[in-house]
Amino acid sequence: MEEESSQVADHAKTIHDMEEAAEEDRDPESNPLNQPLLKRSRTLSSNPLAMVGAKVSYIESLDYEINENDLFKHDWRSRSKVQVLQYIFLKWTLAFLVGLLTGLIATLINLAVENIAGYKLLAVFHLIQEKRYLTGFIFFTAANFLLTLFATVLCVCFAPTAAGPGIPEIKAYLNGVDTPNMFGAATLIVKIVGSIGAVAAGLDLGKEGPLVHIGACIASLLGQGGPSNYRLKWRWLRYFNNDRDRRDLITCGASSGVCAAFRAPVGGVLFSLEEVATWWRSALLWRTFFSTAVVAVVLRAFIQICSSGECGLFGTGGLIMFDVSNVTITYHVMDIIPVVAIGIIGGVLGSLYNFLLHKVLRLYSFINQKGRLHKLLLSVTVAVFTSACQYGLPFLAKCQPCDSSLSETECPTNGRSGNFKQFNCPAGYYNDLATLLLTTNDDAVRHIFSTNTPTEYQIPSLLIFFALYCILGLFTFGIAVPSGLFLPIILMGSGYGRLLGIAMGTYTNIDQGLFAVLGAASLMAGSMRMTVSLCVIFLELTNNLLLLPITMIVVLIAKTVGDSFNPSIYEIILHLKGLPFLDANPEPFMRNLTVGELADVKPPVVTLCGVEKVARIVDVLRNTTHNGFPVVDEGVVAQVGVGNGATELHGIILRAHLLQVLTKKWFLSEKRRTEEWEVREKFTSVELAERLGKIEEVAVSREEMEMYVDLRPLTNTTPFTVMESMSVAKALVLFRQMGLRHLLIVPKFAGEGVPPVVGILTRQDLRPYNILTAFPHLARPKEGEKEN
């Protein structure tokens, strides 16, 4: 934690310099009223821009808090038991549909990838068998070039947010960040088709991350009734068109995506719980498990159908499954030494991979900002380089004689199945490096994880395999195609795991294939910092409970070693994209700062009256970009024990609700309170969950400017408040755990002339380097620096 604090301090000055230099830098929830938006004094704020692809988008927070206004309370009071049961039943129905559609799309992706890549490789092996090596290389490279170009054009031209894995954006969304355009219909389609093209092209990436994003897109679209322009207007479906219910559905979608990738239903639930979800409860646990169970049933059904050969080249392959259930696993006390060594190596290599990938992604971000052509050139360059390595490097490997116990149909083979690819070898010999490189990534994992094969792969071939996938793993991730991190890391980890197994030789009883499994688990833990979910995923993949103890040891050691060097790869990507993710652990300096001190360096809070003039509302909306305004009334009727002229904090009203008031022209000709029936005639609680456009799109006449609006029925009367003496660390924990968008700061002492609200805290205010920008003295000095 102390090291992270020093890193935050290093970034503070850089961030402040960037803020002063950028003209368009503005905080949507921190600029003062009636002050020019582009020229601001230094206050507690930050750049609310997110780099998604090469496009800059303004970031807002989500309304996960229940808005308890008069309409919400009346809606829940008026619902009958039948209606409540219908609402619960529809929740489970949507969870079922999320699992069903995710399983069907995952099967479609696997069928397409296995057949496209399979027929491509069959043609290549046929040309090699005829000694037409140059023609084979040209065909292989051209096919991969076209597939990559196709996937890149889709991402660049139609849905830039479909590039990458999508998991960091899902993690940010579930944390409360409204990631722009991440769950639309165009993103879903491009993600599906682009994943097929990129994976079939043989690039060093997987479909696991994209499947998580696909599941989240399906859940989001189901929850809101379809794409934005073609939404279903069914009354009951509209009850899910709010941020809270969409959050639950997207959590189910992310779990379903992991299950579809690894056929691990329990692992999918734990992945969401451990890695992506910020907010969790028992009811959500049941629904996510139900969704993953549906996915598992769908995948199993299609595997049985395709096992008879009715799905083209898709048979036993296509879905990662390392079945070592029939392997007898025996290990002794001395075997703990190589297991610990694998964990340490995985932690060191994982943190090194994160460091190098951070540098590569910064370079790629600079290249991608130059335009679409540069994105296309970068992707196809990586595709050509990958094809050249996969095709050319097997010529460096020596041909190995087939085992005499194997039949002629098993070794060698040029087909899509089998661990023994003949490539350029004579009859009775096979090329072990071609077996690992000239195949799909799923089959490469299955081959290197194969057990009872102590002499199948030679050390030089494994060294080339490991070095190549380390290089490709760095250069491939970040190009403009849908890509996942799971499979590249598994391939790298399995490479050094099997090498260590060969080095141990007779000193251990653990099989080389199991060493590869442990190596993959250690590198994933060292890079992604997953623990419980990773163990369960590998347990469900290998179908062997005896592997669990040593896998747990490896994962715990690798995560501990990796944490001592740098953050996880997803945290690094979140930082690069500029998404304001709130971490669970506050920085140490936050305990030495109060929320009242934060409020002092912010502009004065903008408040509204309970019955406000339309002109005042329009002025506030046009001159600020706040998304919440406290509703305060002065001179109210005093209660017993309270002096005359008391001030009442009625609650907080959202910008979206004010826009709806102006759009629907809900104005009063005189300054008065409205009755309940008047509000219910104009608004519903479902409508208040929807977000409208901008204030510039609303037309208000001069006569209407002089009219009034009663804001009390639309005001959230139970906002979360904290006392100004509370530490920022405690406020951050409350803000994150409750999924808040606004946190009101109230004074410690009440009295005449004391405002009921001292300030408002938003997500941007609680970010560490924003605080250090306003309070640079809190930054921990670097080692070696002398304090004056």
C-alpha positions in Angstrom: 0.0 0.0 0.0 2.9 2.4 0.8 4.5 1.7 -2.6 1.2 2.4 -4.3 0.9 5.7 -2.4 4.3 6.7 -3.7 3.3 5.8 -7.2 0.2 7.9 -6.9 2.3 10.8 -5.7 4.5 10.5 -8.8 1.5 10.8 -11.0 0.0 13.8 -9.2 2.3 16.4 -10.7 2.0 14.9 -14.2 -1.8 14.9 -14.0 -1.9 18.5 -12.8 0.3 19.6 -15.7 -1.9 17.8 -18.1 -5.0 19.5 -16.7 -3.5 23.0 -17.0 -2.4 22.3 -20.6 -5.7 20.8 -21.9 -8.3 23.3 -22.8 -11.1 20.8 -22.9 -10.3 19.4 -19.5 -13.4 19.8 -17.3 -15.0 17.8 -14.5 -18.7 17.2 -15.1 -19.5 17.3 -11.4 -17.1 19.9 -10.0 -17.3 23.1 -12.0 -18.7 26.2 -10.3 -21.8 28.1 -11.3 -21.6 31.0 -13.8 -17.9 30.5 -14.3 -16.3 29.9 -17.8 -16.1 26.1 -18.2 -12.8 26.1 -20.0 -10.9 28.4 -17.7 -10.9 27.3 -14.1 -8.9 27.9 -11.0 -7.1 25.0 -9.4 -9.6 22.9 -7.4 -10.2 19.3 -6.5 -11.0 17.9 -9.9 -9.6 15.6 -12.6 -9.8 14.9 -16.2 -13.0 12.9 -16.6 -12.0 11.6 -20.1 -11.6 8.0 -20.9 -9.6 6.6 -23.8 -11.7 3.9 -25.3 -9.8 2.8 -28.4 -8.7 6.1 -29.9 -11.9 8.0 -29.1 -12.3 10.4 -26.1 -15.5 10.2 -24.1 -16.7 12.0 -21.1 -17.3 9.7 -18.2 -20.2 9.8 -15.8 -21.2 7.7 -12.8 -24.2 5.3 -12.6 -27.2 5.7 -10.3 -27.0 2.5 -8.3 -28.5 4.2 -5.2 -32.3 3.8 -4.8 -33.9 7.1 -5.4 -36.5 7.2 -2.7 -38.8 10.0 -3.8 -42.6 10.3 -3.5 -43.2 8.5 -6.8 -40.9 5.5 -5.8 -42.6 5.1 -2.5 -46.1 5.2 -4.0 -45.1 2.7 -6.7 -43.9 0.1 -4.1 -46.9 0.7 -1.8 -49.3 0.2 -4.7 -47.8 -3.1 -6.0 -49.7 -6.2 -5.2 -48.2 -9.5 -4.3 -48.9 -10.8 -7.7 -47.0 -8.0 -9.3 -44.0 -8.5 -7.0 -44.0 -12.2 -7.9 -44.1 -11.3 -11.6 -41.2 -9.0 -11.1 -39.1 -11.7 -9.4 -40.2 -14.3 -12.0 -39.0 -12.0 -14.8 -35.7 -11.5 -13.1 -35.1 -15.3 -13.2 -36.4 -15.4 -16.8 -33.9 -12.8 -17.9 -31.1 -14.7 -16.1 -32.2 -17.9 -18.0 -32.1 -16.1 -21.3 -28.7 -14.6 -20.6 -27.3 -18.1 -20.0 -29.1 -19.6 -23.0 -28.0 -17.0 -25.5 -24.5 -16.9 -24.2 -24.2 -20.6 -24.5 -25.6 -20.6 -28.1 -23.3 -17.8 -29.2 -20.3 -19.5 -27.6 -21.1 -22.7 -29.5 -21.5 -20.7 -32.8 -18.1 -19.0 -32.2 -16.4 -22.4 -31.5 -18.0 -24.0 -34.6 -16.9 -21.2 -36.9 -13.3 -21.0 -35.5 -12.7 -24.7 -35.6 -14.0 -25.1 -39.2 -12.3 -21.9 -40.6 -9.0 -22.6 -38.9 -9.3 -26.3 -39.5 -9.8 -26.2 -43.3 -7.1 -23.5 -43.5 -4.6 -25.8 -41.8 -5.6 -28.9 -43.8 -4.9 -27.0 -47.0 -1.5 -25.9 -45.6 -0.5 -29.4 -44.6 -1.5 -30.7 -48.0 0.8 -28.2 -49.7 3.6 -29.0 -47.3 3.1 -32.7 -48.0 3.6 -32.0 -51.7 6.8 -30.1 -50.9 5.3 -26.8 -52.0 6.7 -24.9 -49.0 6.6 -21.4 -50.5 3.0 -21.8 -51.8 2.0 -23.1 -48.3 3.6 -20.1 -46.7 1.9 -17.6 -49.0 -1.5 -19.3 -48.6 -1.1 -19.5 -44.8 0.0 -15.9 -44.5 -2.6 -14.5 -46.9 -5.5 -16.4 -45.1 -4.4 -15.0 -41.7 -3.9 -11.5 -43.2 -7.4 -11.5 -44.7 -9.1 -12.8 -41.5 -7.2 -10.2 -39.3 -8.0 -7.4 -41.8 -11.7 -8.4 -41.7 -11.8 -8.3 -37.9 -9.9 -5.1 -37.7 -12.1 -3.3 -40.2 -15.2 -4.2 -38.2 -13.7 -2.9 -35.0 -12.2 0.3 -36.5 -15.2 1.3 -38.6 -18.2 0.0 -36.8 -17.6 -0.6 -33.1 -14.2 0.6 -31.7 -15.3 -0.5 -28.2 -15.4 -4.1 -29.4 -11.6 -4.2 -29.5 -9.8 -5.8 -26.6 -11.2 -8.1 -24.0 -13.8 -5.8 -22.5 -13.3 -7.1 -19.0 -11.7 -3.9 -17.6 -14.7 -1.9 -18.9 -17.1 -4.4 -17.3 -15.2 -4.2 -14.0 -15.5 -0.4 -14.2 -19.2 -0.5 -15.0 -19.9 -2.7 -12.0 -17.8 -0.3 -9.9 -20.2 2.5 -10.9 -18.6 4.0 -14.0 -20.8 4.5 -17.1 -18.4 3.2 -19.8 -19.6 4.7 -23.0 -21.1 2.5 -25.8 -19.7 -0.7 -24.3 -22.9 -2.8 -24.3 -24.6 -1.8 -27.6 -25.9 -4.1 -30.3 -23.2 -3.0 -32.7 -20.5 -3.8 -30.1 -22.1 -7.3 -29.6 -22.2 -8.2 -33.3 -18.7 -6.9 -34.0 -17.4 -8.7 -30.9 -18.9 -12.0 -32.1 -17.8 -11.8 -35.8 -14.5 -10.2 -35.0 -13.6 -12.9 -32.4 -14.2 -15.5 -35.0 -11.9 -13.8 -37.5 -9.1 -13.0 -35.0 -9.0 -16.4 -33.4 -9.2 -18.3 -36.7 -6.3 -16.2 -38.0 -4.1 -17.9 -35.4 -3.2 -14.7 -33.5 -1.9 -15.1 -30.0 -5.2 -14.3 -28.3 -8.2 -16.1 -27.0 -12.0 -15.9 -27.1 -12.4 -16.0 -23.3 -12.3 -12.3 -22.7 -14.6 -11.5 -25.6 -17.0 -14.1 -24.4 -17.2 -12.3 -21.0 -18.0 -9.1 -22.9 -20.5 -10.8 -25.1 -22.3 -12.2 -22.1 -22.4 -8.7 -20.6 -23.7 -7.2 -23.9 -26.5 -9.8 -24.1 -27.5 -9.1 -20.5 -27.6 -5.3 -21.0 -29.6 -5.6 -24.2 -32.1 -7.9 -22.6 -32.5 -5.7 -19.6 -33.2 -2.5 -21.6 -35.5 -4.3 -24.1 -33.1 -4.4 -27.1 -31.0 -1.8 -28.9 -31.5 1.9 -28.2 -33.4 2.6 -31.4 -35.6 -0.5 -31.3 -36.5 -1.0 -27.7 -39.5 -3.1 -26.6 -42.0 -1.0 -24.8 -43.5 -3.8 -22.7 -44.5 -2.4 -19.4 -42.9 -5.0 -17.2 -39.7 -5.0 -19.1 -39.3 -1.3 -18.5 -38.9 -1.9 -14.8 -35.5 -3.3 -15.6 -34.4 -0.2 -17.4 -32.4 1.2 -14.5 -28.8 1.0 -13.4 -29.3 -1.3 -10.4 -31.1 -4.1 -12.3 -28.8 -3.7 -15.3 -25.8 -4.2 -12.9 -27.2 -7.5 -11.7 -27.9 -8.7 -15.2 -24.4 -7.7 -16.5 -22.9 -9.6 -13.5 -24.9 -12.7 -14.7 -23.6 -12.1 -18.2 -20.0 -11.9 -17.2 -20.3 -15.1 -15.2 -22.0 -16.8 -18.2 -19.1 -15.7 -20.4 -16.5 -17.3 -18.2 -18.5 -20.5 -18.0 -18.9 -20.5 -21.8 -15.1 -20.1 -22.3 -13.9 -22.8 -19.8 -17.0 -24.9 -19.2 -16.7 -23.9 -15.5 -20.0 -22.8 -14.0 -18.8 -22.5 -10.5 -15.6 -20.8 -11.7 -17.7 -18.3 -13.6 -19.6 -17.3 -10.5 -16.5 -16.9 -8.5 -14.7 -15.0 -11.2 -17.5 -12.3 -11.1 -17.4 -12.3 -7.3 -13.6 -12.0 -7.0 -12.5 -10.1 -10.1 -15.2 -7.9 -11.7 -18.1 -7.3 -9.2 -17.8 -4.5 -6.7 -21.2 -5.1 -5.1 -22.6 -8.5 -4.2 -25.5 -10.1 -2.3 -26.9 -13.6 -1.9 -29.8 -13.3 -4.3 -27.3 -12.3 -7.0 -25.2 -15.3 -6.2 -28.2 -17.6 -6.9 -29.1 -15.9 -10.2 -25.5 -16.0 -11.6 -25.2 -19.6 -10.7 -28.4 -20.3 -12.5 -27.2 -18.5 -15.6 -23.9 -20.5 -15.6 -25.7 -23.7 -15.1 -27.8 -23.0 -18.2 -24.6 -22.3 -20.2 -23.1 -25.5 -19.1 -26.2 -27.5 -20.2 -26.2 -25.8 -23.6 -22.5 -26.5 -24.2 -22.8 -30.1 -23.1 -25.8 -30.7 -25.4 -23.9 -29.3 -28.5 -20.8 -31.2 -27.7 -22.8 -34.5 -27.7 -24.4 -33.5 -31.0 -21.1 -32.6 -32.6 -19.3 -35.7 -31.3 -20.9 -37.7 -34.1 -19.2 -35.5 -36.8 -22.2 -33.5 -37.8 -20.5 -30.1 -37.1 -17.7 -30.3 -39.7 -14.3 -30.3 -38.1 -15.6 -29.4 -34.7 -15.6 -32.5 -32.6 -13.8 -33.0 -29.4 -11.9 -29.7 -29.8 -13.1 -26.2 -29.7 -13.8 -25.8 -26.0 -10.8 -25.8 -23.7 -10.9 -29.0 -21.7 -7.8 -30.5 -20.1 -9.2 -33.8 -19.0 -6.6 -35.4 -16.7 -9.2 -37.2 -14.6 -7.8 -40.6 -15.5 -4.2 -39.7 -14.5 -3.0 -41.0 -11.2 -1.5 -38.1 -9.4 1.0 -38.8 -6.7 3.2 -36.3 -5.0 5.3 -36.4 -1.8 6.7 -33.8 0.6 9.7 -33.1 -1.5 7.5 -32.3 -4.5 6.6 -29.1 -2.7 9.9 -27.6 -3.7 9.3 -27.6 -7.5 5.7 -26.5 -6.8 7.0 -23.5 -4.8 9.5 -22.8 -7.5 6.7 -22.7 -10.1 4.8 -20.2 -8.0 7.8 -17.9 -7.5 8.6 -18.0 -11.3 5.0 -17.4 -12.2 4.8 -14.4 -9.9 8.0 -12.9 -11.2 7.2 -13.5 -14.9 3.6 -12.3 -14.4 4.7 -9.0 -12.9 7.3 -8.7 -15.7 4.7 -9.4 -18.3 2.4 -6.7 -16.8 5.3 -4.2 -16.8 6.3 -4.8 -20.4 2.7 -5.0 -21.6 2.1 -1.6 -20.0 4.9 -0.1 -22.1 3.6 -1.8 -25.3 0.0 -0.6 -24.7 1.2 3.0 -24.2 3.1 2.7 -27.6 0.0 1.2 -29.3 -2.2 4.0 -27.8 0.1 6.6 -29.5 -0.1 4.7 -32.8 -3.8 4.2 -32.7 -4.5 7.9 -32.1 -3.0 8.6 -35.5 -6.1 7.3 -37.2 -7.8 4.2 -38.7 -5.1 3.5 -41.3 -2.5 3.1 -38.6 -4.8 0.8 -36.6 -5.2 -1.4 -39.7 -1.5 -1.4 -40.5 -0.6 -2.3 -36.9 -3.0 -5.3 -36.9 -2.0 -6.8 -40.2 1.7 -6.3 -39.4 1.3 -8.4 -36.2 -0.7 -11.0 -38.2 2.0 -11.3 -40.9 4.7 -11.6 -38.2 2.8 -14.2 -36.3 2.1 -16.2 -39.5 5.8 -16.1 -40.5 6.9 -17.4 -37.1 4.3 -20.1 -36.9 5.1 -21.4 -40.3 8.9 -20.9 -40.4 10.1 -21.8 -36.9 9.0 -25.5 -37.1 11.7 -26.0 -39.8 14.3 -25.4 -37.0 13.0 -28.4 -35.0 14.4 -31.9 -35.6 12.1 -34.7 -36.7 11.4 -37.2 -33.9 10.6 -40.9 -34.5 7.2 -42.1 -33.6 6.7 -44.3 -30.7 6.5 -47.9 -31.9 3.5 -48.6 -29.7 1.4 -46.1 -31.7 -0.4 -47.1 -34.9 0.4 -45.5 -38.3 -2.9 -43.5 -38.1 -1.9 -42.0 -34.8 1.7 -41.0 -35.6 2.4 -39.1 -37.7 -0.7 -37.2 -38.9 -1.5 -34.1 -40.9 -5.1 -34.0 -39.8 -6.8 -31.8 -37.2 -6.5 -34.2 -34.4 -3.6 -35.9 -32.7 -0.4 -34.8 -31.0 2.0 -35.8 -33.8 2.1 -33.5 -36.9 4.3 -34.8 -39.7 4.9 -31.4 -41.3 8.2 -31.7 -43.3 9.3 -35.0 -41.7 9.5 -38.4 -43.5 7.2 -41.3 -42.8 7.3 -42.5 -39.3 8.6 -39.2 -37.9 6.8 -36.1 -36.5 7.7 -32.5 -35.8 7.0 -31.6 -32.2 7.2 -27.8 -32.7 4.7 -27.9 -35.7 2.4 -29.8 -33.4 2.3 -26.8 -31.0 2.4 -23.9 -33.5 0.5 -25.0 -36.6 -2.8 -25.6 -34.8 -5.5 -23.7 -33.1 -4.7 -22.2 -29.7 -7.1 -24.5 -27.9 -5.5 -27.6 -29.5 -2.0 -26.2 -28.7 -3.0 -26.0 -25.0 -4.5 -29.5 -25.2 -1.3 -30.9 -26.7 1.1 -29.3 -24.3 -1.1 -30.3 -21.3 -1.1 -33.9 -22.4 0.0 -36.4 -19.8 2.1 -39.5 -20.0 4.2 -37.9 -22.8 7.6 -37.5 -21.2 9.6 -37.6 -24.4 7.1 -36.2 -26.9 8.5 -32.6 -26.8 12.1 -31.7 -26.9 13.8 -28.9 -24.9 14.8 -26.8 -27.9 11.2 -26.9 -29.3 9.7 -25.9 -25.9 12.2 -23.0 -25.5 11.3 -21.7 -29.0 7.6 -22.2 -28.2 7.9 -20.3 -24.8 10.0 -17.5 -26.3 7.7 -17.0 -29.3 4.5 -16.8 -27.2 6.2 -14.4 -24.8 6.9 -12.1 -27.7 3.5 -12.6 -29.4 1.7 -12.2 -26.1 3.2 -8.7 -25.7 2.7 -7.5 -29.3 -0.7 -9.0 -30.1 -2.7 -7.7 -27.2 -3.7 -4.1 -27.9 -4.3 -4.3 -31.6 -7.8 -3.3 -32.9 -9.4 -6.8 -32.7 -11.4 -8.6 -30.0 -8.8 -10.3 -27.9 -8.5 -12.1 -24.6 -5.6 -12.5 -22.2 -6.4 -15.9 -20.7 -5.2 -18.1 -23.5 -1.9 -16.2 -24.3 -1.0 -16.4 -20.6 -1.9 -20.1 -20.4 0.3 -20.8 -23.4 3.2 -19.0 -21.9 2.8 -20.5 -18.5 2.4 -24.1 -19.8 5.7 -23.6 -21.8 7.9 -22.9 -18.8 5.9 -25.3 -16.7 6.8 -28.2 -19.0 10.4 -27.1 -19.2 10.6 -27.2 -15.4 9.1 -30.6 -15.4 11.7 -31.8 -17.8 14.5 -30.2 -15.7 13.2 -32.0 -12.6 13.3 -35.3 -14.3 13.4 -38.2 -11.9 13.5 -35.9 -8.8 9.7 -35.6 -8.8 6.7 -37.8 -9.3 4.6 -35.1 -10.9 3.9 -35.6 -14.6 5.2 -33.1 -17.2 1.7 -32.3 -18.3 0.7 -31.4 -14.8 3.8 -29.2 -14.5 2.4 -27.4 -17.6 -1.0 -27.0 -15.9 0.7 -25.6 -12.7 2.8 -23.3 -14.8 -0.3 -21.9 -16.6 -2.0 -21.4 -13.2 1.0 -19.6 -11.7 1.4 -17.2 -14.6 -2.3 -16.3 -14.6 -2.2 -15.7 -10.8 1.0 -13.6 -11.2 -0.5 -11.5 -13.9 -4.2 -11.3 -13.2 -3.9 -11.8 -9.4 -6.8 -14.3 -9.3 -6.9 -16.9 -6.5 -10.1 -18.7 -5.6 -11.8 -18.4 -8.9 -8.6 -19.5 -10.7 -8.3 -22.6 -8.6 -11.9 -23.6 -9.2 -11.7 -23.0 -12.9 -8.7 -25.3 -13.2 -10.4 -27.8 -10.9 -13.4 -27.9 -13.3 -11.2 -28.0 -16.3 -9.0 -30.8 -15.2 -11.8 -32.7 -13.5 -9.3 -33.9 -10.8 -9.7 -33.0 -7.2 -6.2 -34.2 -6.3 -4.7 -31.2 -8.2 -6.4 -28.7 -5.9 -3.9 -28.6 -3.0 -0.8 -28.0 -5.1 -2.7 -25.6 -7.4 -3.7 -23.6 -4.3 -0.1 -23.3 -3.2 1.1 -22.3 -6.6 -1.6 -19.6 -7.0 -1.1 -18.1 -3.6 2.6 -17.8 -4.0 2.4 -16.4 -7.5 -0.1 -13.8 -6.4 1.9 -12.8 -3.4 5.1 -12.4 -5.4 3.3 -10.5 -8.2 1.6 -8.1 -5.7 5.0 -7.0 -4.4 6.0 -5.6 -7.9 3.0 -4.0 -9.6 -0.8 -4.1 -9.9 -2.8 -6.7 -11.8 -3.0 -6.4 -15.6 -6.7 -5.3 -15.4 -5.8 -2.4 -13.0 -3.1 -1.3 -15.4 -5.6 -1.3 -18.4 -8.1 0.6 -16.3 -5.5 3.2 -15.6 -4.5 3.5 -19.2 -8.1 3.9 -20.3 -8.6 6.7 -17.8 -11.6 5.0 -16.2 -12.2 6.4 -12.6 -12.2 3.0 -10.8 -12.4 3.2 -7.1 -10.2 0.6 -5.4 -11.3 -1.2 -2.3 -8.3 -0.2 -0.2 -7.9 3.5 0.6 -4.4 5.1 0.4 -2.8 5.7 3.8 -2.8 9.5 3.5 -6.6 9.4 3.2 -6.9 8.7 6.9 -5.1 12.1 7.6 -7.7 14.1 5.6 -11.3 14.8 6.4 -14.2 15.2 3.9 -14.7 18.7 5.2 -11.2 19.6 4.0 -12.0 18.2 0.6 -15.2 20.4 0.5 -13.1 23.5 1.3 -11.0 23.1 -1.9 -14.1 22.5 -4.0 -16.3 25.3 -5.5 -19.3 26.2 -3.4 -22.2 23.7 -3.6 -25.1 24.7 -5.9 -28.4 24.2 -4.2 -32.1 24.5 -5.3 -35.2 25.4 -3.4 -38.1 23.1 -2.8 -40.3 25.2 -5.1 -37.9 26.7 -7.6 -38.3 29.1 -10.4 -37.9 27.7 -13.9 -35.4 30.4 -14.9 -33.1 29.4 -11.9 -33.3 25.7 -13.0 -32.4 26.5 -16.6 -29.5 28.8 -15.4 -28.1 26.1 -13.2 -28.3 23.4 -15.8 -26.7 25.6 -18.5 -23.9 26.9 -16.4 -22.9 23.7 -14.5 -22.4 20.1 -15.4 -23.3 18.7 -11.9 -25.5 15.6 -11.9 -27.0 16.2 -8.5 -28.3 19.2 -6.6 -29.2 19.5 -2.9 -32.8 20.8 -2.3 -32.7 23.2 0.6 -35.5 25.4 2.0 -34.9 28.3 4.3 -37.3 29.8 6.8 -39.4 26.7 7.3 -41.8 26.2 10.2 -39.6 25.5 13.2 -40.0 22.3 15.2 -40.0 22.1 18.9 -36.6 23.1 20.3 -35.4 24.6 17.0 -35.0 28.3 16.6 -37.0 30.4 14.2 -35.9 30.5 10.6 -34.6 26.9 10.4 -33.1 25.5 7.2 -34.3 22.1 5.9 -32.3 19.7 3.8 -35.1 18.0 1.8 -32.8 15.7 -0.2 -31.0 15.7 -3.5 -32.4 15.8 -7.1 -30.7 14.5 -10.2 -30.0 16.4 -13.3 -31.9 13.8 -15.4 -35.0 14.5 -13.4 -34.7 18.2 -13.8 -34.4 17.7 -17.6 -37.6 15.6 -17.5 -39.4 18.4 -15.7 -38.4 20.9 -18.4 -39.1 18.5 -21.2 -42.6 17.7 -20.0 -43.3 21.3 -19.1 -44.4 20.4 -15.6 -44.7 24.1 -14.5 -46.8 26.0 -12.0 -48.1 29.4 -12.5 -47.7 30.2 -8.8 -45.3 29.3 -6.1 -47.0 26.5 -4.3 -46.7 22.8 -3.3 -48.3 20.2 -5.6 -50.6 17.3 -4.6 -49.6 13.7 -5.0 -52.1 13.1 -7.8 -50.7 15.9 -9.8 -47.2 14.3 -9.9 -48.5 10.8 -10.7 -50.4 12.2 -13.7 -47.2 13.5 -15.2 -44.5 11.0 -14.2 -43.9 7.4 -13.3 -41.1 5.9 -11.4 -40.1 3.9 -14.5 -39.7 7.1 -16.5 -37.5 8.6 -13.9 -34.9 5.8 -14.3 -34.3 6.8 -18.0 -31.7 9.4 -19.0 -32.6 12.1 -21.4 -30.5 14.4 -23.6 -28.9 17.7 -22.8 -30.2 21.0 -21.6 -29.4 22.5 -25.1 -32.0 20.3 -26.6 -34.8 21.6 -24.3 -36.7 24.7 -25.4 -38.2 27.0 -22.7 -40.1 30.2 -23.6 -39.8 33.5 -21.8 -43.2 33.1 -20.2 -42.3 29.6 -18.9 -39.1 31.0 -17.4 -41.2 33.0 -14.9 -43.1 29.9 -13.8 -42.3 27.6 -10.9 -41.6 23.9 -10.3 -42.2 21.9 -7.1 -39.1 19.7 -6.9 -40.0 17.9 -3.6 -41.9 15.0 -5.2 -38.9 14.2 -7.4 -36.3 14.6 -4.7 -34.5 11.7 -3.1 -35.4 12.3 0.5 -33.0 9.7 1.9 -29.5 10.6 0.5 -26.4 9.2 2.1 -24.7 11.9 4.2 -21.4 12.0 6.2 -20.3 14.4 8.8 -17.5 16.8 7.8 -15.2 15.4 10.4 -15.2 11.9 8.8 -11.9 10.7 7.2 -11.7 10.5 3.4 -10.7 6.8 3.8 -13.9 5.9 5.6 -16.0 8.0 3.1 -14.3 6.1 0.2 -15.2 2.7 1.7 -18.9 3.9 2.2 -19.0 5.4 -1.3 -17.7 2.2 -3.0 -19.6 -0.4 -1.0 -23.0 1.4 -1.4 -22.5 2.1 -5.1 -23.1 5.8 -4.6 -22.9 8.7 -7.1 -23.2 11.6 -4.7 -22.3 11.8 -1.0 -23.5 14.8 0.9 -21.3 16.4 3.5 -23.2 17.9 6.4 -21.8 20.3 9.1 -20.7 19.0 12.5 -22.3 21.9 14.2 -25.8 23.2 13.5 -26.9 26.8 14.1 -28.2 30.0 12.6 -26.3 30.9 9.5 -24.8 27.4 9.1 -25.7 25.8 5.8 -27.2 22.3 6.0 -24.9 21.0 3.3 -21.1 21.7 3.3 -20.4 20.0 0.0 -20.9 17.0 -2.3 -18.4 14.2 -2.9 -18.4 12.5 -6.2 -16.3 9.7 -7.7 -13.7 12.1 -9.1 -13.2 13.8 -5.7 -12.2 10.5 -4.1 -9.5 9.5 -6.6 -6.1 9.4 -5.0 -4.1 11.5 -7.5 -6.9 14.1 -7.7 -6.6 14.6 -3.9 -2.8 14.8 -4.1 -3.2 17.5 -6.8 -5.1 19.6 -4.3 -3.0 18.5 -1.3 0.5 17.9 -2.6 2.0 18.0 0.9 0.3 14.6 1.6 2.4 12.9 -1.1 5.1 10.6 0.3 8.5 11.9 -0.6 10.6 9.7 -2.8 13.5 7.8 -1.3 16.6 9.8 -1.2 14.8 13.1 -1.3 15.6 15.4 1.7 12.8 17.4 3.1 13.6 21.1 3.4 
